[in-house]
Every structure is written in structure tokens, then in C-alpha cells.
Amino acid sequence: MDISFYADLVTSQHRDKPKFIAWLTALVTPIVDTTNAILLPAFDIDNAVGKQLDTIGAIYGLTRQAYDLNGTLIEIPLDDDFRVYIQCQIAIAFFDGTFEYIQAYWERIFPENVILYTDVPKTLVDPPTLEYISNIFYIGGWSTKVSDLFNAGLLTPKIAGVLCTTTQSDTYLTYDTVKAYDRSYYL
């Protein structure tokens, strides 16, 4: 944040008055400096802990309790797991329907993990339509809670009207979709 945020709020009647701008700068500079030094770093999602992380979660409507599709409660007590949940929910909110988006957000949240994508055409006999079986493989080390959130479908974006299932194996997690749409537009 800088002084220009406040200077832009000044009406045109006072914008060209040097004494007024000097007074405003003297008044607002300590506030801007304090915000930049204390508040912004404390509420940065990558650095926040405890109550700060809870506040960030509350801004996005998230708590340390999540429910899967069956209504089973998943508690998220650790800050690192809750941070992953918040970051994934933010990424899901801005999902644009492309695999490139999934890959970009996954690399940001889990830089040490790998993501693989396959899209295989499948011809159905009855009815005669062309479908794609899409598999997204997330490979990497997981905490138990992140695994639970993934299996509950809370960490991966979903395309409306598309069947999505998640499964977990000992070595990797997968997110499978079946779709009857044009591959170039959807995943």
C-alpha cells in the first residue's frame, strides 16, 4: 500500500493544492508505513499462523472444519494443512476450466510435487458419442489431512456437469473426470 491510494480519494477541487497534498501526505504516511510493516506481512497467507490464518480463512468463508460430500466432518488443526486448504479454495474460486490453470495453481501451492495429465478419447457404442476420459495425477508427499481433503474433493476444481471421482493409492493421488465436451475448451 502507498500514499497514492489515499491521494486518489481526494476530490478534484483539492487535488492541485500543494499545501493540502502535503498535509495529507504528513497525516497518512505513518498509517501507510505501519500497515506495510506490521499488518500486511502478518496477514500474508504464506506467512500467517494461528489467528491470522483463521482470519484469512474467515475472509474467504472457510473454517478449520470442512465437510465432504457425504457430510463427514474433517478437522484441520495444523496451520500448514489449513493454509493448503485456503489456497486451494481460492484457486478453485478462480478456476477457468483449463488444465493449464490447474497446473499453475498446483505448482504454486505444491512446488515439490508433480502433476500429470492424460486425455484419452473413448467411443461409446450406445449412445454413439465421443467422450474423453481425463486423468489428472497429483504425485507427491502428503500429510494425512491434505490426503483427506483431497479425497473429499475439496482441493481440486470441478467442471460443472462433469462426473468427478478421486482415489488415492500408496504412491499417488488421482483426480479422474469423464466428459462429453470439446477437449479444447474444458480440461
N, C-alpha and C positions, 0 to 999 in steps of 0.2 A: 504494500500500500504506500502511496506517496501523496504529497500535498495537492497534486493535480486533481485527485478525486474531489477534494473539498473546493478547490478553485473552480471546478466545473459547475458547482452548485450556485455560484454567485450569479445574480441576475445581470443582464447586460447594462443596466443602469450604473452598476458599481465596478464592472469588470475593468474599465480603463482608468480607474482611480488608483494611483500608485500607493497612497497612504493606506487606503482600505486593504489592498492586497498585502502590504507589508504587515499591517495589524493582523490580518487573517493568518498569514504565514507564522508570525510570532505566537499566535494563540494555538494553532493546530499542530505545529511541528513537534512539541513534546508528546502529544497524543499519538501521532503517527510513529514517532520513534519508539514509544512504549509498546505499541501494537506490533511493530515489526520485530522488536527484541524479545518480547515475552509471549504475547498471545498467539501469534501465527505459528511459531515453532511448537508451542505446546499442543496445538490442535492440528498439526500436520499428521495425516493418517499414518505415515510411515514411522513417526516418532512418538505418537501419542501412546499413553499407557493408562490403565485404570479408569478413573473417572473421565479423563479427557476422551478416551476411546469410547466410553459409554455415551458421552455427549455427541460425538461424531455419529455413532450408531443411531442415536435418537433423532438427529437431524434427518437421517435417511429412513426413519421409521423402523429401525432394527433394534432388537434387544439381544441379550445373551441367551435367549431361549428361542429356538426355531422349531417349526413343526414340519414333518414330511407330509407327503400326500395322504398317508394313512392316519394322520393326526397324532403320530408318535412324537413326543417331546424330545428334543435334542438340546442338552445344556452345553453352553460354550464358555467354560470358566477361564480358559487361558487367553491372555491378550493376543498372542500370535495367531491363534485359531480364529478369534473374533475379528482380528484385522483382515485375515484372508476372506472371511465371510462378508465383511463390509465391502472390501474391494471388489469381490466377485458380484455382489448385488448391484454396485454402482455400474460395473461393466455390463451386466445384464440389462440394466435400465437403458443403456445407450446402444444396445446391440442393433446392428444394421442388416443382419441376415446373411452376412458373408463369412466364409471361413477365414479370410484374412483378418477380420476383426477379432475372431476368437483367438487366432494365433497371436496377434499383437497384445491383446489383454492378458493372455496366458503367460507370454514371455515376460510381461511386466510384473505380474503377481508371483509367478514361479520361475525365475530366471534359470534355476538349476535343473529344471525338468524339461522333458521333451514332449512335443505334440506331433502326432502323425495323422494324416487324413487320407481316406480312401473313398472313392465314389464309384460303385460298380453298377452298370445297368442290368436290370432284371426284367425279362419279358414274362408277363403273366398270360396264361392260357385263357382263363375265364375270370374277368373280362379282359379282352386283349388291349392292355395298356402298357406303356413303358414306365417303369418305376426305377428309382435308384435306391440302392442300399448304401447308405453313408455311414462310415465308421470314423469316429474321432477317438484316437487312443492317447490318453494322458499317461505318461510314464514318469515316475519319479518317487521320491521318498515322501511319505505322508504321515501326519500324526493321525491318531485314531479318530479324533473329532473331525478333521478335514475329510477323512475317508467316509465317516458317517454323513457329513454334509453333502459330499459328492454323490453318495449312493441315494440320498434323499432327493437328489435333483436340484439342490439349492445353489450349486456353484457353476452350473452350465446354462447357457442361453438356450431357449427353445423356440422353434419356429411355430407360429400359430397353425393349428390344423395338422400337425405332423406328429406321428407316433414317436415318442422318445422313451428309451429304456436305458438304464445304467446298470452295469455289472462290475464286479471287482474280482480280480484274481490275485494271486500272491505276488506277481511281478508288475502288473499294470492295471490301471482303471480304464474302462471304455465307456464311451457315450455313443449309443447307436441310434440312428434315425432311419426311418423308411419314408420316402416322399415320392409323390407322383407329380412333380413340378419340373420346370426347366432348371437344369443344373446351374446355368449361368447366373440366375437371379438369387436362388437360395444357396445354402451351404453347398 
